[in-house]
Amino acid sequence: MLEKDSIHQRGRALEDEFFHRVDEKLRADLRAKLERDGAVERMRLATGFNDTTLIEHLVDAGFTPSSMTAVALIPLVFVAWADGEVTSAERQAILSAALHRGVKNQPTAFAMLEGWLHDRPSAELWNLWKDYASSLGESLTPTLASALQQEVLRLATAVAEASGGYFGRGKISAPEKAVLDQLAGLIST
């Protein structure tokens, strides 16, 4: 009888442990959901966007309100990577643009930019930027949207020209031109 009670007690202990782990997992999942919901709401307030899907994608990609200035530099990064590597001149052109936008004063944004310059970003980042640019364009007046779009194209062209031609200036490679054409097509829509 003693052996039977011992087995029953061990079974009960294992059952209690199992349900304790299930409860802990549920609590952790709830905490994570609440944290993500909070991050989404903070991003919504910071950006002024109402597109929940876009905001969730920004949060899922690691963006916070303090790193959003890095988003504007994504097209420049993709132009720089078009040839398969980022040259020192392209890196310098991007960092110069970043400094003018205050990215150096925002450690999270600067770290993201450094990461993109070190390791080629995925196509998902490019698609995220296109969605962001579309939402931003819809929230601005046509004049402001056009001015912003032309500035992005100007900066991206400067990055493309940074490493080509004579003395590192002037020539744009075919892969860079393809990215610029794609960017111009996005701008004109």
Salt bridges, closest charged atoms under 4 A:
GLU17 OE2 - ARG21 NE 2.91
GLU24 OE2 - ARG27 NH2 3.11
ASP29 OD1 - LYS25 NZ 2.99
ASP37 OD2 - LYS33 NZ 2.72
GLU41 OE1 - ARG44 NE 3.35
GLU56 OE2 - ARG36 NH1 3.98
ASP60 OD1 - ARG36 NE 2.88
GLU114 OE1 - ARG91 NH2 2.95
ASP119 OD1 - HIS118 ND1 3.24
GLU151 OE2 - ARG101 NH2 3.29
GLU151 OE2 - ARG154 NH2 2.66
ASP181 OD1 - LYS177 NZ 2.93
